[in-house]
Amino acid sequence: LKCARDIIKVLSVPQNKKLLDWAGVGIGINTGQIYLGSLGSDTFKDYTIIGNSVNIAARLCGLASQYQILFTEATLKLIKKTEFNYRPVKRVTLRGISSPINVLELIQHQD
């Protein structure tokens, strides 16, 4: 969450904002098991991650509006709750995910 907050902070600086508004950056964060591997041959290799955790994070990215940071309760369980301000957004059913999940939004960082 700290990294996501810092990314948004950098992109929100006026000189960067003008250049990067077209990107429509929204961030989705989830915590869970992933599978990491390389694909390809000796001449070309690509690395990727797959799994439900990755799919959920990708779906949250799709739900996030510009400069918004969304995350799941799985991530919330691993942070110091007093370190961040957040709010529940909604319970959603995501394409390809069998159970609905609760989505939270990072509002700001407490210093």
N, C-alpha and C positions, 0 to 999 in steps of 0.2 A: 504494500500500500504506500510506503514511503517513496518508492521508486516511481509509482504511477503518479503520485502527487507532484513529484519533482518534474516529471515529463510535462504534465499539464502546466505547471508554473513556468517552465521554459517556453512552451508554445504560446502562453498567454502574454508574453512580453510584446509590447506593441510592434516592434520591428519584425519579430517572428510571426506574430498573429497575421499581419498583412500578407506575408509570404505563404503561410500554411493554412489559412482559413479554408482553402479548397479541399484540404485533406479530410476535414470533418472528423478529427480524432476523438474517439470515445474509447474508453478502456474497460475491459471485462476481466475480472480476476476470479479464479476458482482454485481450490486446493484439493488434491487427491492423487491417486495413482495414475501414472502415465507410462507409456512404452516409448522408448527412444531407440532409434535404429538408423542404419545407413541403408540406402537403396541405390542400386545401380551396378556398374561394372568397374573394372580397373581404370578405365579411361574417364569415367564420369561418375561421381558419387554425390549423393544428396542426403542430408540428414533430416529426419522429421520426427515429430512426436505425435502419438495417437492415443486415443482412449476417451472414455466418457468425460473425464475431468477437462480434457482439452476441448471437447465439443461444447461443454457447458460454458467455458470461458469464451469461446468463439461466438456462441449465441448471445452472451451478455454484451460482447462488443457490438453486435448487431442491434441490440436494444438501446445501448448508450447513446445519448445525444452528444453533440459536439462538446468536448472538454468535460464530459461527465465520467466519473469512475464508479462502476457497479461491481459488487462482489457478492459472494455467497456466504451462508452461515458456516460452511466448512472452513472458509478463510477466517471468519470472525472468531472461531474457536481457538485460533492460533496466535491472535494478537493481544496486546495489552489494551483492553477496551478503553482505558483512561487516556491512551495516547492519541486517539482519533475521535473526531466527531462524525457520526454517521446517523443515518435514519433508514428505517425500513421503507422500501419503495412499493413492492407488491409481491404477491405469490404468482408465479408464472409457470405455465406448461411450455416447455421448449421442444421444438421439433427434434425428434430422434432420442429424446430423454423420457423414460417411462413415468417418473414421478415429478409432480410439481415441486418447484424450489422457491424458497424465500430469497428475494433480491434486496440488497442493501445498497445505499449510496454513500460514498465518502463525501462529506460536506466540506470539511477543512481539517487542517492539522493543528493540534494544540501545541503551543510552544512552552 
